[in-house]
Amino acid sequence: MLVLEKNQISAEIEDLAGYYGGNRTALLPLLQFIQKKYNHISDFAQQEIARVLDIHPVEVYAVISFYSFLHSEPKGRNIVRLCRTIVCDMAGKEKVEKAVERELGIKFGETTHDGRITLEFTNCLGMCDQGPAMIVNERVYTKLDPEKACKILSEVK
């Protein structure tokens, strides 16, 4: 990571922490901001957040590792998450899963070679009455079948 980028990240964290009060209540908004801007929360950013909020770096990492929508490693520019609850399983999630993997040429847990799309499972999208459900970045899609899921992915590609 370049020194210039590190300085920029440090300044952004300090500014945003001040905006949110400079205490541990700023942790989640800071993590969300850094991830949205840099596509992940680097070790350096975690250390800086801990320093600015005067908390232990382990606390920062614990929050990142707890929430499935936060990550410390780079992912694709678009993240496709398929719900894997029993309700979505019963509604045909497995067929959607196989179609999505075929369409992209990768398995869940992987990222396309061009870095455009990462496939992940998520435990619940809160759409149990409309499964199978999938979220692409921040947009939720429901009542999926293999064809509908592949059409959505072709628009993302």
C-alpha positions as CSV (number, residue, x, y, z in Angstrom):
1,M,0.0,0.0,0.0
2,L,1.4,3.4,-1.0
3,V,2.2,5.9,1.7
4,L,-0.1,8.4,0.0
5,E,-3.0,5.9,0.2
6,K,-2.2,5.2,3.8
7,N,-2.2,8.9,4.6
8,Q,-5.6,9.3,2.8
9,I,-7.1,6.4,4.7
10,S,-5.9,7.7,8.0
11,A,-7.3,11.2,7.3
12,E,-10.7,9.7,6.2
13,I,-10.9,7.6,9.3
14,E,-10.1,10.5,11.6
15,D,-12.6,12.8,9.8
16,L,-15.4,10.3,9.9
17,A,-14.7,9.2,13.4
18,G,-15.0,12.9,14.5
19,Y,-18.3,13.1,12.6
20,Y,-19.6,10.1,14.5
21,G,-18.4,11.2,17.9
22,G,-14.9,9.7,18.1
23,N,-15.8,6.7,20.2
24,R,-16.7,3.1,19.7
25,T,-20.2,3.9,18.4
26,A,-18.4,5.1,15.3
27,L,-16.9,1.6,14.6
28,L,-19.6,0.2,12.3
29,P,-20.1,3.3,10.2
30,L,-16.3,3.5,9.8
31,L,-16.1,-0.1,8.7
32,Q,-18.9,0.3,6.3
33,F,-17.4,3.4,4.8
34,I,-13.9,1.9,4.3
35,Q,-15.3,-1.3,2.8
36,K,-17.6,0.6,0.4
37,K,-14.7,2.8,-0.8
38,Y,-11.8,0.3,-0.8
39,N,-13.8,-2.9,-1.4
40,H,-12.4,-4.4,1.8
41,I,-11.1,-3.4,5.2
42,S,-7.3,-3.8,5.1
43,D,-5.1,-4.6,8.1
44,F,-3.9,-1.1,8.0
45,A,-7.4,0.4,8.0
46,Q,-8.3,-1.9,11.0
47,Q,-5.2,-0.7,12.9
48,E,-6.1,3.0,12.1
49,I,-9.7,2.6,13.2
50,A,-8.5,1.0,16.5
51,R,-6.0,3.8,17.0
52,V,-8.5,6.6,16.3
53,L,-11.3,5.1,18.4
54,D,-8.9,4.0,21.2
55,I,-10.0,0.4,21.2
56,H,-8.0,-2.8,20.7
57,P,-7.5,-4.0,17.1
58,V,-9.0,-7.3,18.1
59,E,-12.3,-5.6,18.7
60,V,-12.2,-4.2,15.2
61,Y,-11.4,-7.6,13.7
62,A,-14.1,-9.2,15.8
63,V,-16.8,-7.0,14.3
64,I,-15.5,-7.6,10.8
65,S,-15.5,-11.4,11.3
66,F,-18.9,-11.4,12.9
67,Y,-20.8,-9.7,10.1
68,S,-20.9,-11.6,6.8
69,F,-21.2,-8.4,4.8
70,L,-17.9,-7.1,6.1
71,H,-14.6,-8.6,4.9
72,S,-10.9,-8.0,5.4
73,E,-9.8,-9.5,2.0
74,P,-10.6,-8.0,-1.4
75,K,-13.7,-9.4,-3.1
76,G,-15.2,-8.8,-6.6
77,R,-16.6,-5.4,-7.5
78,N,-20.0,-7.1,-7.4
79,I,-21.0,-9.5,-4.6
80,V,-23.7,-12.0,-5.2
81,R,-25.1,-13.6,-2.1
82,L,-27.6,-16.5,-2.2
83,C,-29.7,-17.2,0.8
84,R,-29.0,-20.7,2.2
85,T,-31.8,-21.1,4.7
86,I,-33.9,-24.2,4.8
87,V,-36.8,-22.2,3.4
88,C,-34.8,-21.2,0.3
89,D,-33.6,-24.8,0.1
90,M,-37.2,-26.0,-0.1
91,A,-38.1,-23.4,-2.7
92,G,-35.4,-24.5,-5.1
93,K,-32.2,-22.8,-4.1
94,E,-30.0,-25.7,-5.2
95,K,-31.1,-25.3,-8.9
96,V,-30.5,-21.6,-8.7
97,E,-27.0,-22.2,-7.1
98,K,-26.0,-24.6,-9.9
99,A,-27.2,-22.3,-12.7
100,V,-25.4,-19.3,-11.2
101,E,-22.1,-21.4,-10.9
102,R,-22.5,-22.5,-14.5
103,E,-23.2,-19.0,-15.7
104,L,-20.2,-17.5,-14.1
105,G,-17.8,-20.5,-14.3
106,I,-17.0,-20.3,-10.6
107,K,-18.2,-22.0,-7.4
108,F,-19.6,-20.2,-4.3
109,G,-16.8,-18.7,-2.3
110,E,-14.8,-17.8,-5.4
111,T,-14.3,-14.6,-7.5
112,T,-14.3,-14.4,-11.3
113,H,-10.9,-14.1,-12.9
114,D,-11.6,-10.5,-14.0
115,G,-12.5,-9.5,-10.4
116,R,-16.1,-8.5,-11.4
117,I,-18.1,-11.0,-9.3
118,T,-17.7,-12.9,-6.0
119,L,-20.2,-15.6,-5.1
120,E,-21.1,-16.1,-1.5
121,F,-23.8,-17.7,0.6
122,T,-25.6,-15.8,3.3
123,N,-27.6,-17.2,6.2
124,C,-30.7,-15.1,5.8
125,L,-32.0,-12.2,3.7
126,G,-35.3,-11.9,5.6
127,M,-37.2,-12.9,2.5
128,C,-38.3,-16.3,3.6
129,D,-41.8,-15.9,2.1
130,Q,-40.3,-15.1,-1.3
131,G,-37.5,-17.6,-1.7
132,P,-35.2,-18.5,-3.2
133,A,-33.7,-15.0,-2.6
134,M,-30.4,-13.4,-3.7
135,I,-28.8,-10.1,-3.1
136,V,-26.5,-8.5,-5.6
137,N,-24.5,-5.7,-3.9
138,E,-27.4,-3.9,-2.1
139,R,-30.3,-5.0,-4.3
140,V,-32.5,-8.0,-3.3
141,Y,-34.1,-10.4,-5.8
142,T,-36.7,-12.9,-4.8
143,K,-38.7,-15.8,-6.2
144,L,-35.7,-16.9,-8.2
145,D,-35.5,-19.7,-10.7
146,P,-32.4,-20.6,-12.7
147,E,-33.4,-18.5,-15.7
148,K,-34.2,-15.4,-13.7
149,A,-31.0,-15.7,-11.7
150,C,-28.9,-16.0,-14.9
151,K,-30.7,-13.0,-16.5
152,I,-29.8,-10.9,-13.4
153,L,-26.2,-12.0,-13.6
154,S,-25.9,-11.2,-17.3
155,E,-26.9,-7.6,-16.4
156,V,-24.3,-7.5,-13.7
157,K,-21.5,-8.9,-16.0
